[in-house]
Amino acid sequence: MTTRIPETGLDRETVFAALEQARAKDLAWRKGRAYAYVYDGGKEIEEVGKHAYMAFLTENGLDPTVFPSLLQFENDLAAMARAHLGGDEHVVGNFTSGGTESIMLAIKAARDHFRALHPEVAGKPELVLPITAHAAFFKAAHYLDVTAVPVPVNPETFRADPAQMKAAITERTMMLVASASSYAHGVVDPVREIAALAAERGLLCHVDGCIGGFLLPYFRRLGAEVPDFDFRVPGVTSMSMDFHKYALCPKGASIVLYRDKALRRHQIYACSSWTGYTMVNNTIQSSKSGGPMAAAWAVLQFVGDAGYLRIAKDLLATQRALVAGIRAIPGLRVLGEPEMTLVAFASDELSVFQLCDAMKKRGWYIQPQLAYGSSPANVHLSIQPSNVQWTEALLKDLRAAVEELRGRPQPDLAPMAQALTAQIEADPSGQAMANIVAMTRGSGDGPTPDEMADTNHLLDALPRPLQERLLVEYVNEMFVPSSR
Ligand SMILES: Cc1ncc(COP(=O)(O)O)c(C=O)c1O
């Protein structure tokens, strides 16, 4: 294989074999031992998604008048999502490429709605959100020139604190955010209080149901206690829900919904002031494959309500077993009371980052989360259908890994972090930063090192702005044209 465009094309078999070979070091999620990144509904669901994806791969969602099939799928998906989330006949929605795009569009709509409503308010509109809201909100605020105003959460429950959100409202506030659920801790914010506060102050309220919006209604039907979080709650003006998470659809599939068309209007962008075709886009992407949309439509039709309810039942039982099992391991504590299949646990006795590495050696992928605000460094599990079979085995290995690490001195990287911070600040050439990036690239061969504990400890000890700068530099080094 060559990294130049080959002079003459290779034969199909050679190309296909190279593709398979390229996967060698990828996360081996098919075994069901990865608790992040993948939502694996099994072979049949995967096949249906792939078939529909390939069937519409080459269709272009750029112009719905030319591909009415895609318009139909999109409106069908909006109807299904609206019914799922308690929306009335006024609720409208658009299919997007993922949670981040749904959130970005909701914030664009909110910003332009605010500007139209309050031309007298100078300065950047503000978005008040709990620190547990997904990073996509901060990214959207950054891209869209909106100020994100993060607010601490309840340090015991990790749920948003409506009183603190109220205190953060100014004349520039355009929208309040609640999560159902949050990614990090899997808890549902008090949406009723937050939405009521928004309504009382004439503000918008977005509920991020990217990860929880699809599954939580099933949990509720199964008798679990799930607080109200959707369009049935007065004051909720927009929601995001991802099909590519717990609806088990191929990636590139989410929806953003609005209380009515008057608000959604601000999401849409049209441009006829150029020399080409008349462009009008609902989404950030313009030309886009019909694959993800057709696949989401097909998977929902194939699994059906009863199918999702069955899957939800297994997931709920697994979540409960894992929460109880982790609580029973001395040295580990579950953070908050998760309603979702997302469980975070911390430890006062050992390094959770070393725990992730120790579990990786045992063939598991579990996700480290850095400390932030009242949330200590912790391990996160996103429990998905192919994990269900592994509960006992995971707990057994977790117990063993905890025993192995208990009492091992935890590295104190604060002095090193301080020294590095001083070095970076004293060195405008960027060389000190480059040295640190090289150091944090870890002990593995390549960009995905096996032992990440040292890197995570160091990142955790650095001041936040520096942490973010370092991450930018790290990725800037990672994506360099191949030279093999
Ligand atoms: C609560 C929540 N919101 C937003 C997102 C962002 O979604 P995506 O990764 O599809 O852009 C996620 C992803 O995990 C999430 O959990």
The ligand as an SDF file (V2000), in Angstrom:
LIG
                    3D

 16 16  0  0  0  0  0  0  0  0999 V2000
  -25.8840   14.0450   26.6730 C   0  0  0  0  0  0  0  0  0  0  0  0
  -25.1440   14.1210   25.3700 C   0  0  0  0  0  0  0  0  0  0  0  0
  -25.2990   15.2050   24.5830 N   0  0  0  0  0  0  0  0  0  0  0  0
  -24.6390   15.3350   23.4190 C   0  0  0  0  0  0  0  0  0  0  0  0
  -23.7780   14.3680   22.9760 C   0  0  0  0  0  0  0  0  0  0  0  0
  -22.9900   14.5800   21.6930 C   0  0  0  0  0  0  0  0  0  0  0  0
  -23.3610   13.6470   20.7480 O   0  0  0  0  0  0  0  0  0  0  0  0
  -22.4630   13.2850   19.4700 P   0  0  0  0  0  0  0  0  0  0  0  0
  -21.2530   12.6080   19.9790 O   0  0  0  0  0  0  0  0  0  0  0  0
  -23.3860   12.3890   18.6840 O   0  0  0  0  0  0  0  0  0  0  0  0
  -22.1780   14.5350   18.7400 O   0  0  0  0  0  0  0  0  0  0  0  0
  -23.5880   13.2210   23.7610 C   0  0  0  0  0  0  0  0  0  0  0  0
  -22.6360   12.1840   23.3560 C   0  0  0  0  0  0  0  0  0  0  0  0
  -22.3400   11.2670   24.0740 O   0  0  0  0  0  0  0  0  0  0  0  0
  -24.2910   13.0950   24.9850 C   0  0  0  0  0  0  0  0  0  0  0  0
  -24.1240   12.0370   25.7830 O   0  0  0  0  0  0  0  0  0  0  0  0
  1  2  1  0
  2  3  1  0
  2 15  2  0
  3  4  2  0
  4  5  1  0
  5  6  1  0
  5 12  2  0
  6  7  1  0
  7  8  1  0
  8  9  2  0
  8 10  1  0
  8 11  1  0
 12 13  1  0
 12 15  1  0
 13 14  2  0
 15 16  1  0
M  END
$$$$
